[in-house]
Amino acid sequence: MAAATAAAAAVNYSRLKLLCILEGPGAAVLSHALTRGTNKTAAVTLLDYLTSLPNTSKANYRTLSNKDKRKAFNRDEEKQIANDPSCQSFDITLLHKSIRLACENVAGLSEKCWQDDAVMEGLLTKIKDERNKVVHERPKMTDKEFLDKAEELKNLFIRALQAVKDKYGVSDAETTNITDIITSQIQEICQAFDDNVILQMSFEKKLHLFKQESVSHLREIYKQYEYFDPVSFLSESSKRVHIQTVFSKLVLKQQPKSLDIDSLDILKYLTAESQSSQPSQLQPSQLQPSQPVQDKRPRLAVVSGVAGSGKTTLLTFILSEWLKEESDRRVTHLEEYDIVLRMLCRDTDAEDLETFLGLVLPPSLSSLPVFNASLVNYLKHCKVLFLIDGLDEQNSTSKKLITNIVNTTKYNKNFSILTTSRPERVNQFLALTQEDYKQSQMSIEGIPVTKRMQFAEQYCTSTNKDRVKEFMREQGNKTLFELPLNIIFLVTLFEENPNFITKNITPSILYTHIHEWCIEKLRVRISKDPTWGEKKPRTLKMRIKRVVKEMYQVALRGLLQDRLNLSDEGTEQLTDCCEREDLPPQQVLGAFFTLRLSITNRVYEENYSMPHKGMLEYFAARHIMQHLQDGSLPGSGAIRSLLEATFYDESLPEQGVFRRLLQGVFQLISLLQLHCGSLLESRAIESLPQDAAQPQTRPLDLRGLRNLFWHVAGLLTTEETPNRSENIKEVIDLLAETGAGWDEWLSLVEDTDYNESFLQAIAHHVTENPPDGTVRITDNTLASAVALLPRTPATTVELWLYNEKKNVETVLAMSDYHCRELCLWHHYWHPGSIPASDTVLRAIHRTCLEEFMGHLGADCVALLPECLNELYLAVSSDEHAASLPAALTRVASSLPNLWRLAIHVPVATVTPASVPSPLPDISMVVLVLSGVNKNLMKEACQVAAALQPTAG
């Protein structure tokens, strides 16, 4: 009790007092100016008053364009204006904006008077600026300094009141009365504002202070996250970049329908009443507005993506956007939140939300008896966006924190959660939260081909830009470079050694180059060190390699324990190894790990951590390869035995028959989960004794190790082991146990230098678990499909090809497979002068083709089968426009199942006179006119009229 009293006595309320002076008497001065500077009555809202200003008015609002008038107030301000016609509840910022726009005879919006404290405009601006300074700069002052500041503000208010009197002819009596009231209020705040006064404040006022204090403090904290160096471990000199500079719009897909999402609109899926799927560009039937679905549950969205896909970057960008003024933001719907809270699942700072808030919010908020309630209680009355990064990186501490947040927020619609994860951890989290949250699921597909070079250029020097550009062009649609991190790795390596690049580059090859470069840079640094460079220089490289091998072992152990940070034991193990090898621990660890700041019980600590989880998995894969290569493991089940030995030796002490039985229970749950989903596992674990669900008794979960096996598979195709074929078969079997399906197998083939045994091992699992329905093949998996499909049972395919140039020979290799959909996107959206899709259509098996998109000549329309349902065609010239509609009319009767016909016409390439006949009467006819500007508006209307089907 004595400690709490002492803590309360130590609280300095000067800043809160200044805030009360400015937002009480200060706001009253601005409110008085707004009242006297307008002719508005108390019953009319400010927006209604502004829209009805007469032509004689000299208010600045009348000088705005219609577009600027619509943007004059943000959504929250408009709501506040609508709710308070008297304007008495407006804060200083809104009052100042209202004065600038609504008051008569004030200076123009861009005039310097607003910064001149010799006139009314400048005095009112200074009051607003003083308030912002107190909120954002958080001044600390002695009692005397506070009293001096309070006197300074009182004089400022009196001067402003006098300026209002002079401009608008306010009576002496009214001005004197307001001056006396304001002076009295300032004295009361200075003399009586203590703990007791705070305790007597209404909850609403405390909540207002809570929001202001929290937002101001968080903004200062978050500024440090805007600058980052994704490859700090590769360079001695930091190359920190600002997130706003390097952020590239990512390709997001809404699942399960795989519809495109603009990454700048991602928060729409947390705020909209209706979360129905967005309409596809190619599905006009979905363009009808859907009825809003009332759902009072809070919102939760999960963004999944593989390592390096940009999940953390996306959340950091959203955080950076929140720091900007609303009018400057690119991310929509951020204005709907009072507070944004960011948390990393790799951290170990707090086990519950109350503790977390105590760490990230100002200490004054948790100092009793100021707010006299838990911080969570105040938070529940705020609109809050949680940005939770890395569900797949949860440790035992952060897992408790996330569980506590989910349980706390599920009853409050004010809370929204946006979280990221690797794909393998998404279903379990969604299953646990599906009853209490309105859910959305999205996946990051990475950076689109058209944006990759632009992204790379931000890390390039001018001398290498052309060579990098040429290399990226050669890679085409390669999945490897969808991932921002891989592009950064590539450019970083290219800057150091352009000759390392080969055309056939895979993830494992890229990571191996990065790793070898780190080792070589470390060797050079140590060799030049005046202290360490003289110690056994001839054995330096070998000594470094021995320490690195130790890192591999520590990495595998950390990966199996869901930990990116080095544990105390791991740090000690590597430090001891460095000392044994006569190497400087700090330099060696700094070459492969980054130092991260964490907070435990308000104590800041620095811990070594892998810079990216992908690097941790690569190191762990290296440990497995090391044992496979030295023959220290049995041929059959070698990889699994190493994983189990590492996992159970570290975390499962021998405790008799019960412990072994418990292992068996967990293994049975894992098998059942393949058929019953993640929910079964989570409920089964909840039903076990509390100590049974702890990490030391959990089974080895292979689902989170897919990327590890991916690296092992990639390394096995480029490096020799004594039992290589057997090792390849085992790693493919382990990948299958992680739930890998057709898409993953195609990607694996693309990402490796595969051989026959590799393909046969995959084909075995595809045969055992064939894909449901059709399989979709895109540009970057086309070659993989050609290699894999002949070794698997016959299946039906969907070809979605985006590239401009198609390898017809590669498509011909698919001719033995029934094609249900053939979508040549580039041909449809960017048609050339000559139809380019004819050869591809001729190359495929068409007997079950239900959808076609592309650019066909009139004579090729006859090749379309009667089973066709949907047809999307581009028109590219006058000659083409003259022949295609007639050809479509001729074949329409032979296409009884065709219900949708979509025609794309780039208007600049077609003249209305060249269209002799309309399109045929189909159930749904869609016309897309592109490239339409004001000069082509008339031609566009004429083309539409000429193509209009006779039935309308």
ZAMARGU-4260 file (C-alpha; in steps of 0.2 Angstrom, whole numbers, plus 5000, padded with zeros to 4 digits):
<rodrens>
0) 5000/5000/5000 | 5014/5012/5005 | 5023/5008/4988 | 5007/5012/4979 | 5005/5028/4988
5) 5023/5033/4984 | 5021/5029/4966 | 5005/5040/4965 | 5014/5054/4974 | 5028/5053/4961
10) 5016/5056/4946 | 5018/5073/4938 | 5001/5080/4933 | 5008/5095/4924 | 5005/5089/4907
15) 4988/5083/4911 | 4984/5100/4918 | 4991/5109/4902 | 4980/5098/4892 | 4965/5102/4902
20) 4968/5121/4901 | 4970/5119/4882 | 4955/5108/4879 | 4944/5117/4892 | 4947/5136/4891
25) 4957/5135/4875 | 4943/5126/4866 | 4931/5139/4873 | 4940/5153/4865 | 4940/5144/4848
30) 4921/5140/4850 | 4918/5158/4854 | 4927/5163/4838 | 4917/5151/4828 | 4900/5157/4835
35) 4904/5175/4832 | 4912/5172/4814 | 4896/5163/4807 | 4878/5167/4806 | 4874/5149/4811
40) 4860/5145/4823 | 4862/5132/4836 | 4849/5120/4828 | 4858/5119/4811 | 4873/5108/4809
45) 4889/5115/4802 | 4888/5105/4786 | 4871/5111/4783 | 4876/5129/4786 | 4891/5127/4774
50) 4881/5119/4760 | 4868/5133/4761 | 4880/5148/4761 | 4874/5162/4750 | 4884/5169/4736
55) 4888/5185/4746 | 4897/5175/4759 | 4916/5177/4760 | 4919/5161/4769 | 4933/5150/4763
60) 4922/5135/4760 | 4915/5143/4745 | 4932/5144/4737 | 4934/5125/4737 | 4931/5114/4722
65) 4917/5101/4724 | 4930/5088/4726 | 4939/5097/4740 | 4922/5101/4748 | 4919/5082/4749
70) 4936/5080/4757 | 4935/5094/4769 | 4930/5084/4784 | 4934/5066/4787 | 4921/5052/4792
75) 4923/5054/4811 | 4922/5073/4810 | 4906/5072/4799 | 4899/5061/4812 | 4903/5073/4826
80) 4896/5088/4816 | 4880/5078/4813 | 4878/5074/4831 | 4881/5091/4838 | 4873/5106/4829
85) 4879/5118/4843 | 4898/5113/4840 | 4901/5114/4859 | 4908/5096/4859 | 4921/5099/4845
90) 4939/5097/4850 | 4952/5110/4846 | 4957/5102/4829 | 4939/5102/4822 | 4935/5119/4829
95) 4951/5127/4821 | 4946/5118/4804 | 4928/5124/4806 | 4934/5142/4809 | 4946/5142/4793
100) 4931/5136/4782 | 4916/5143/4789 | 4920/5160/4797 | 4917/5176/4787 | 4931/5188/4783
105) 4946/5177/4788 | 4962/5176/4778 | 4963/5164/4764 | 4967/5146/4767 | 4985/5148/4761
110) 4989/5165/4767 | 5002/5168/4780 | 4990/5176/4792 | 4987/5159/4800 | 5005/5159/4806
115) 5005/5177/4812 | 5001/5179/4831 | 4998/5197/4829 | 4981/5194/4821 | 4966/5183/4826
120) 4970/5169/4813 | 4987/5167/4820 | 4982/5167/4838 | 4969/5154/4836 | 4982/5143/4826
125) 4994/5145/4840 | 4981/5139/4853 | 4979/5123/4842 | 4998/5121/4840 | 5000/5122/4858
130) 4988/5108/4861 | 4997/5097/4848 | 5013/5101/4856 | 5007/5095/4873 | 5000/5079/4866
135) 5014/5074/4854 | 5030/5081/4862 | 5025/5076/4880 | 5034/5090/4889 | 5041/5087/4907
140) 5042/5103/4918 | 5044/5108/4936 | 5030/5116/4946 | 5037/5134/4942 | 5039/5130/4924
145) 5021/5124/4924 | 5014/5140/4932 | 5024/5150/4920 | 5016/5141/4905 | 4999/5142/4912
150) 5001/5161/4914 | 5007/5161/4896 | 4992/5152/4889 | 4980/5163/4899 | 4988/5178/4891
155) 4987/5170/4874 | 4968/5166/4876 | 4965/5184/4882 | 4974/5191/4866 | 4964/5179/4855
160) 4947/5185/4863 | 4952/5203/4860 | 4956/5199/4842 | 4939/5191/4840 | 4931/5206/4848
165) 4939/5218/4836 | 4935/5208/4820 | 4917/5204/4824 | 4912/5218/4835 | 4908/5208/4850
170) 4903/5219/4865 | 4915/5224/4879 | 4903/5216/4892 | 4903/5199/4883 | 4922/5199/4880
175) 4925/5203/4899 | 4913/5190/4905 | 4921/5176/4894 | 4938/5182/4900 | 4933/5181/4918
180) 4926/5163/4916 | 4942/5157/4907 | 4953/5165/4920 | 4944/5157/4934 | 4944/5140/4925
185) 4963/5141/4923 | 4965/5145/4942 | 4954/5130/4947 | 4964/5118/4936 | 4981/5124/4943
190) 4976/5124/4961 | 4964/5109/4963 | 4969/5097/4950 | 4976/5082/4960 | 4973/5064/4963
195) 4956/5067/4971 | 4950/5078/4956 | 4955/5064/4944 | 4946/5051/4954 | 4930/5062/4953
200) 4931/5065/4934 | 4918/5056/4924 | 4923/5040/4915 | 4920/5049/4898 | 4933/5062/4902
205) 4945/5049/4909 | 4942/5039/4893 | 4946/5054/4882 | 4962/5057/4892 | 4966/5038/4890
210) 4964/5039/4871 | 4974/5055/4869 | 4988/5048/4880 | 4988/5031/4872 | 4988/5037/4854
215) 5002/5050/4857 | 5013/5037/4866 | 5010/5024/4853 | 5014/5035/4838 | 5031/5039/4846
220) 5035/5020/4848 | 5029/5016/4831 | 5040/5028/4822 | 5055/5017/4825 | 5047/5003/4815
225) 5045/5013/4800 | 5064/5011/4796 | 5071/4994/4794 | 5085/4984/4786 | 5079/4967/4780
230) 5097/4961/4776 | 5106/4969/4791 | 5115/4953/4794 | 5123/4954/4777 | 5131/4971/4779
235) 5143/4979/4791 | 5134/4996/4787 | 5116/4997/4790 | 5105/5001/4775 | 5089/5006/4783
240) 5075/5011/4772 | 5058/5019/4775 | 5043/5007/4774 | 5033/5020/4764 | 5048/5021/4751
245) 5050/5002/4748 | 5032/4996/4750 | 5025/4988/4734 | 5007/4983/4732 | 5006/4965/4735
250) 4994/4952/4726 | 4981/4947/4739 | 4968/4934/4736 | 4952/4932/4746 | 4949/4914/4751
255) 4942/4902/4747 | 4936/4909/4730 | 4953/4916/4726 | 4947/4933/4722 | 4959/4948/4720
260) 4960/4961/4734 | 4969/4977/4733 | 4981/4977/4748 | 4976/4995/4752 | 4958/4990/4755
265) 4962/4975/4766 | 4954/4983/4782 | 4937/4984/4772 | 4936/4965/4777 | 4936/4970/4795
270) 4925/4985/4795 | 4911/4981/4782 | 4895/4975/4788 | 4894/4963/4773 | 4909/4953/4770
275) 4902/4945/4754 | 4915/4940/4741 | 4921/4954/4730 | 4915/4954/4712 | 4927/4946/4700
280) 4932/4957/4685 | 4926/4943/4674 | 4910/4939/4683 | 4897/4953/4680 | 4883/4943/4688
285) 4892/4947/4704 | 4891/4965/4702 | 4874/4967/4709 | 4874/4974/4727 | 4872/4961/4740
290) 4861/4964/4755 | 4871/4968/4771 | 4872/4954/4783 | 4870/4959/4801 | 4883/4950/4812
295) 4887/4957/4829 | 4902/4947/4831 | 4919/4956/4831 | 4930/4955/4815 | 4945/4944/4812
300) 4955/4942/4797 | 4970/4930/4794 | 4983/4934/4780 | 4993/4919/4776 | 5009/4918/4766
305) 5025/4908/4765 | 5041/4914/4772 | 5047/4930/4764 | 5030/4934/4756 | 5029/4951/4764
310) 5017/4948/4779 | 5027/4958/4791 | 5030/4971/4778 | 5011/4973/4775 | 5007/4975/4794
315) 5022/4987/4796 | 5015/4997/4781 | 4997/4998/4789 | 5005/5004/4805 | 5015/5017/4796
320) 4999/5023/4787 | 4991/5025/4804 | 5004/5038/4809 | 5000/5049/4794 | 4986/5062/4793
325) 4970/5054/4787 | 4970/5064/4771 | 4987/5057/4767 | 4984/5039/4770 | 4983/5026/4756
330) 4976/5012/4767 | 4957/5014/4768 | 4946/5012/4784 | 4960/5016/4796 | 4950/5032/4802
335) 4938/5020/4810 | 4950/5015/4824 | 4955/5025/4839 | 4970/5014/4843 | 4981/5002/4834
340) 4991/4989/4844 | 5005/4979/4836 | 5012/4963/4843 | 5024/4950/4837 | 5021/4932/4841
345) 5040/4929/4842 | 5041/4941/4858 | 5041/4934/4876 | 5036/4950/4885 | 5018/4947/4891
350) 5006/4933/4894 | 4990/4943/4895 | 4983/4959/4887 | 4983/4969/4903 | 5002/4966/4905
355) 5005/4970/4887 | 4996/4986/4888 | 5006/4991/4904 | 5022/4988/4893 | 5017/4998/4878
360) 5006/5012/4885 | 5012/5027/4895 | 5017/5022/4913 | 5005/5036/4919 | 4990/5027/4913
365) 4994/5012/4925 | 4999/5022/4940 | 4986/5021/4953 | 4975/5030/4957 | 4974/5040/4941
370) 4962/5030/4931 | 4956/5018/4945 | 4952/5004/4933 | 4961/4991/4922 | 4968/4997/4906
375) 4958/4983/4897 | 4942/4991/4904 | 4946/5008/4895 | 4952/4999/4880 | 4935/4990/4878
380) 4927/5007/4875 | 4939/5011/4861 | 4939/5006/4843 | 4954/4995/4842 | 4964/4987/4828
385) 4975/4973/4833 | 4990/4969/4821 | 4996/4952/4826 | 5011/4946/4816 | 5017/4928/4815
390) 5005/4915/4822 | 5017/4902/4816 | 5030/4910/4827 | 5021/4908/4844 | 5030/4903/4859
395) 5023/4897/4876 | 5022/4915/4882 | 5014/4923/4866 | 5002/4909/4864 | 4995/4913/4881
400) 4994/4932/4876 | 4985/4928/4860 | 4973/4916/4869 | 4969/4930/4881 | 4967/4943/4868
405) 4955/4932/4858 | 4945/4928/4874 | 4944/4946/4879 | 4939/4953/4862 | 4926/4940/4856
410) 4913/4949/4866 | 4916/4967/4859 | 4912/4973/4842 | 4924/4988/4844 | 4939/4976/4842
415) 4946/4970/4826 | 4960/4958/4823 | 4971/4957/4808 | 4984/4943/4810 | 4997/4934/4798
420) 5003/4917/4798 | 5011/4903/4787 | 4998/4893/4778 | 5000/4878/4789 | 4994/4886/4805
425) 4979/4895/4798 | 4966/4882/4799 | 4969/4878/4817 | 4967/4896/4822 | 4951/4899/4812
430) 4943/4883/4819 | 4946/4890/4837 | 4939/4907/4833 | 4925/4903/4821 | 4910/4903/4833
435) 4915/4920/4841 | 4921/4930/4826 | 4916/4935/4809 | 4931/4929/4799 | 4940/4933/4783
440) 4954/4923/4776 | 4967/4930/4763 | 4983/4924/4756 | 4998/4934/4750 | 5003/4929/4732
445) 5018/4941/4733 | 5023/4955/4721 | 5016/4954/4703 | 5027/4952/4689 | 5024/4970/4683
450) 5030/4977/4699 | 5045/4966/4703 | 5058/4976/4694 | 5052/4992/4702 | 5053/4984/4719
455) 5071/4978/4715 | 5077/4995/4709 | 5075/5002/4727 | 5089/4991/4732 | 5100/4992/4716
460) 5114/5004/4712 | 5113/5012/4695 | 5128/5002/4688 | 5119/4985/4691 | 5101/4991/4687
465) 5101/4986/4669 | 5109/4968/4672 | 5096/4965/4686 | 5082/4971/4675 | 5088/4959/4661
470) 5089/4944/4674 | 5072/4948/4681 | 5065/4948/4663 | 5072/4931/4660 | 5064/4924/4676
475) 5046/4928/4669 | 5033/4923/4681 | 5044/4912/4692 | 5036/4909/4709 | 5053/4912/4718
480) 5053/4930/4714 | 5035/4933/4720 | 5043/4934/4737 | 5050/4952/4741 | 5063/4944/4753
485) 5070/4933/4738 | 5071/4949/4727 | 5081/4958/4741 | 5092/4943/4743 | 5095/4942/4724
490) 5099/4961/4722 | 5110/4961/4738 | 5120/4946/4731 | 5121/4954/4713 | 5128/4970/4721
495) 5142/4960/4728 | 5145/4947/4714 | 5135/4948/4698 | 5143/4932/4691 | 5135/4921/4704
500) 5118/4922/4695 | 5113/4908/4685 | 5097/4906/4675 | 5091/4890/4684 | 5090/4897/4702
505) 5080/4889/4715 | 5076/4894/4733 | 5089/4883/4741 | 5103/4889/4728 | 5098/4907/4733
510) 5099/4904/4751 | 5115/4894/4749 | 5123/4909/4740 | 5118/4920/4754 | 5124/4909/4768
515) 5141/4906/4759 | 5143/4925/4757 | 5140/4928/4775 | 5153/4915/4780 | 5166/4923/4768
520) 5162/4941/4774 | 5165/4935/4792 | 5181/4926/4787 | 5188/4943/4779 | 5182/4953/4794
525) 5191/4942/4807 | 5207/4940/4796 | 5208/4959/4796 | 5205/4961/4815 | 5221/4966/4824
530) 5217/4956/4839 | 5209/4940/4831 | 5216/4940/4814 | 5233/4934/4820 | 5227/4919/4829
535) 5230/4903/4818 | 5225/4912/4801 | 5228/4896/4791 | 5214/4887/4800 | 5202/4902/4801
540) 5190/4895/4788 | 5189/4878/4796 | 5186/4885/4813 | 5172/4896/4807 | 5164/4881/4798
545) 5164/4871/4815 | 5155/4885/4824 | 5143/4887/4809 | 5139/4868/4811 | 5135/4871/4829
550) 5123/4884/4823 | 5114/4872/4812 | 5111/4861/4827 | 5104/4875/4838 | 5093/4881/4823
555) 5085/4864/4822 | 5082/4864/4840 | 5075/4881/4840 | 5063/4877/4825 | 5056/4862/4834
560) 5053/4873/4849 | 5044/4886/4839 | 5058/4899/4844 | 5066/4912/4833 | 5076/4919/4847
565) 5092/4911/4853 | 5088/4903/4870 | 5101/4907/4885 | 5107/4889/4883 | 5109/4891/4864
570) 5118/4908/4866 | 5130/4900/4879 | 5133/4885/4868 | 5138/4895/4853 | 5148/4907/4864
575) 5158/4893/4871 | 5161/4885/4854 | 5168/4902/4848 | 5179/4903/4863 | 5185/4885/4860
580) 5189/4890/4842 | 5198/4906/4846 | 5185/4917/4837 | 5176/4933/4843 | 5158/4928/4849
585) 5151/4945/4846 | 5157/4946/4828 | 5153/4928/4824 | 5135/4929/4830 | 5132/4946/4823
590) 5136/4938/4805 | 5121/4927/4806 | 5109/4934/4819 | 5102/4950/4823 | 5100/4958/4840
595) 5082/4961/4845 | 5076/4972/4859 | 5063/4964/4871 | 5055/4969/4887 | 5053/4957/4902
600) 5045/4965/4918 | 5049/4982/4911 | 5067/4978/4909 | 5074/4980/4892 | 5085/4965/4885
605) 5094/4961/4869 | 5093/4944/4862 | 5100/4936/4847 | 5087/4931/4834 | 5087/4924/4816
610) 5083/4938/4805 | 5070/4928/4796 | 5061/4912/4799 | 5066/4906/4782 | 5084/4907/4787
615) 5081/4897/4803 | 5073/4883/4792 | 5088/4884/4780 | 5100/4882/4794 | 5090/4868/4801
620) 5090/4859/4784 | 5109/4861/4784 | 5110/4851/4800 | 5099/4837/4793 | 5110/4837/4777
625) 5126/4837/4787 | 5120/4821/4796 | 5114/4813/4779 | 5131/4817/4771 | 5142/4810/4785
630) 5132/4794/4786 | 5129/4795/4805 | 5110/4791/4802 | 5102/4775/4797 | 5097/4774/4779
635) 5078/4771/4782 | 5069/4785/4791 | 5085/4795/4794 | 5077/4812/4794 | 5062/4807/4805
640) 5074/4799/4818 | 5085/4815/4819 | 5070/4826/4821 | 5063/4815/4835 | 5079/4813/4844
645) 5082/4832/4843 | 5064/4836/4849 | 5061/4823/4862 | 5079/4823/4870 | 5077/4842/4872
650) 5059/4843/4878 | 5053/4825/4884 | 5061/4818/4900 | 5058/4800/4903 | 5043/4798/4915
655) 5038/4780/4913 | 5023/4772/4905 | 5011/4787/4906 | 5022/4798/4896 | 5024/4785/4882
660) 5005/4782/4883 | 5002/4801/4881 | 5014/4802/4866 | 5003/4788/4858 | 4987/4798/4862
665) 4994/4814/4853 | 5000/4803/4838 | 4982/4796/4837 | 4975/4814/4837 | 4987/4819/4823
670) 4981/4805/4812 | 4963/4808/4816 | 4966/4827/4812 | 4970/4823/4794 | 4952/4817/4792
675) 4943/4828/4805 | 4952/4845/4805 | 4961/4855/4817 | 4946/4858/4829 | 4947/4840/4834
680) 4965/4842/4839 | 4963/4858/4849 | 4948/4851/4859 | 4957/4835/4862 | 4971/4844/4869
685) 4960/4855/4880 | 4952/4839/4887 | 4969/4833/4893 | 4976/4837/4910 | 4984/4855/4910
690) 5002/4849/4912 | 4999/4837/4898 | 4996/4851/4885 | 5013/4859/4889 | 5027/4859/4876
695) 5037/4845/4885 | 5023/4833/4881 | 5016/4838/4864 | 5020/4827/4849 | 5031/4832/4835
700) 5020/4842/4823 | 5026/4840/4805 | 5013/4853/4799 | 5024/4868/4804 | 5040/4860/4796
705) 5035/4861/4777 | 5047/4874/4773 | 5061/4864/4782 | 5057/4849/4771 | 5056/4860/4756
710) 5074/4866/4759 | 5080/4848/4762 | 5072/4843/4746 | 5080/4857/4736 | 5097/4853/4744
715) 5096/4834/4740 | 5094/4838/4722 | 5110/4848/4721 | 5121/4839/4734 | 5126/4821/4736
720) 5122/4809/4751 | 5126/4791/4752 | 5108/4786/4752 | 5101/4800/4741 | 5087/4791/4733
725) 5081/4784/4749 | 5083/4802/4757 | 5073/4810/4743 | 5059/4797/4745 | 5058/4801/4764
730) 5058/4820/4763 | 5044/4818/4750 | 5034/4807/4762 | 5037/4819/4776 | 5030/4833/4765
735) 5015/4823/4761 | 5012/4821/4780 | 5012/4840/4781 | 4996/4840/4770 | 5005/4845/4754
740) 4993/4844/4739 | 4993/4846/4720 | 4998/4865/4721 | 5012/4862/4733 | 5019/4847/4723
745) 5019/4858/4707 | 5028/4872/4716 | 5041/4860/4723 | 5045/4853/4706 | 5047/4871/4700
750) 5058/4875/4715 | 5071/4861/4713 | 5083/4853/4701 | 5072/4838/4700 | 5077/4820/4693
755) 5067/4805/4690 | 5067/4798/4707 | 5061/4814/4714 | 5046/4815/4702 | 5042/4796/4705
760) 5042/4800/4724 | 5029/4814/4721 | 5019/4804/4709 | 5017/4791/4721 | 5008/4803/4733
765) 4998/4811/4720 | 4992/4794/4714 | 4987/4789/4732 | 4978/4806/4735 | 4973/4812/4718
770) 4967/4830/4717 | 4948/4833/4719 | 4940/4839/4702 | 4951/4849/4691 | 4969/4855/4693
775) 4974/4873/4689 | 4990/4876/4680 | 4998/4893/4678 | 5013/4900/4668 | 5025/4896/4682
780) 5019/4878/4685 | 5016/4874/4667 | 5033/4866/4665 | 5031/4857/4682 | 5014/4850/4676
785) 5022/4843/4660 | 5035/4834/4670 | 5024/4827/4683 | 5007/4823/4675 | 5013/4809/4664
790) 5018/4800/4680 | 5001/4802/4688 | 4983/4796/4684 | 4973/4805/4671 | 4965/4821/4676
795) 4956/4837/4670 | 4966/4853/4670 | 4962/4872/4670 | 4975/4882/4661 | 4976/4900/4667
800) 4991/4908/4657 | 4995/4926/4660 | 5011/4929/4650 | 5011/4937/4633 | 5021/4923/4624
805) 5015/4906/4626 | 5027/4891/4623 | 5015/4881/4611 | 5027/4866/4612 | 5024/4865/4631
810) 5005/4867/4630 | 5006/4854/4616 | 5013/4842/4629 | 4996/4844/4639 | 4986/4838/4624
815) 4982/4821/4631 | 4973/4829/4646 | 4956/4836/4645 | 4955/4855/4648 | 4940/4862/4656
820) 4946/4880/4656 | 4958/4889/4645 | 4961/4907/4651 | 4974/4917/4641 | 4973/4933/4651
825) 4986/4943/4642 | 4978/4940/4625 | 4961/4945/4631 | 4966/4961/4640 | 4980/4967/4629
830) 4976/4960/4611 | 4988/4963/4597 | 4984/4967/4579 | 4984/4948/4575 | 4974/4935/4585
835) 4986/4926/4596 | 4976/4912/4604 | 4972/4902/4589 | 4987/4890/4590 | 4985/4887/4609
840) 4966/4883/4607 | 4971/4871/4593 | 4984/4863/4604 | 4973/4857/4619 | 4961/4843/4621
845) 4944/4853/4619 | 4930/4840/4621 | 4926/4846/4639 | 4931/4864/4637 | 4918/4874/4647
850) 4927/4891/4648 | 4938/4900/4636 | 4946/4917/4636 | 4958/4925/4624 | 4960/4933/4606
855) 4953/4922/4592 | 4951/4924/4574 | 4934/4923/4566 | 4938/4906/4558 | 4944/4898/4574
860) 4927/4902/4583 | 4921/4886/4575 | 4933/4876/4585 | 4924/4879/4601 | 4915/4864/4608
865) 4896/4863/4611 | 4900/4860/4630 | 4906/4878/4631 | 4898/4888/4645 | 4907/4905/4646
870) 4917/4914/4632 | 4928/4929/4634 | 4935/4936/4617 | 4945/4952/4613 | 4942/4962/4597
875) 4958/4971/4591 | 4955/4979/4574 | 4942/4985/4561 | 4945/4969/4551 | 4942/4959/4566
880) 4927/4968/4572 | 4919/4966/4555 | 4921/4947/4555 | 4920/4941/4573 | 4901/4946/4578
885) 4895/4937/4562 | 4906/4922/4566 | 4899/4921/4584 | 4881/4922/4577 | 4884/4908/4565
890) 4891/4896/4579 | 4879/4902/4593 | 4866/4888/4588 | 4880/4875/4590 | 4884/4881/4607
895) 4868/4877/4617 | 4876/4878/4634 | 4884/4895/4631 | 4876/4907/4644 | 4889/4921/4645
900) 4898/4930/4631 | 4910/4944/4636 | 4918/4955/4622 | 4933/4967/4626 | 4935/4981/4614
905) 4950/4993/4615 | 4940/5008/4608 | 4956/5016/4600 | 4958/5001/4589 | 4941/4999/4582
910) 4930/5012/4572 | 4911/5011/4574 | 4908/5009/4555 | 4918/4993/4555 | 4905/4984/4565
915) 4892/4978/4553 | 4882/4966/4564 | 4877/4964/4582 | 4882/4951/4594 | 4871/4935/4595
920) 4857/4934/4608 | 4865/4925/4623 | 4858/4924/4641 | 4871/4936/4647 | 4881/4947/4635
925) 4895/4958/4643 | 4904/4972/4634 | 4920/4979/4641 | 4926/4995/4632 | 4944/5000/4637
930) 4955/5016/4634 | 4940/5027/4633 | 4943/5046/4636 | 4933/5061/4633 | 4939/5061/4615
935) 4933/5043/4612 | 4917/5044/4622 | 4906/5046/4606 | 4915/5032/4597 | 4913/5021/4612
940) 4894/5024/4613 | 4893/5020/4594 | 4903/5004/4596 | 4891/4998/4610 | 4876/5002/4600
945) 4882/4993/4585 | 4886/4977/4595 | 4870/4978/4605 | 4861/4961/4603 | 4844/4962/4595
950) 4835/4956/4610 | 4843/4970/4620
</rodrens>
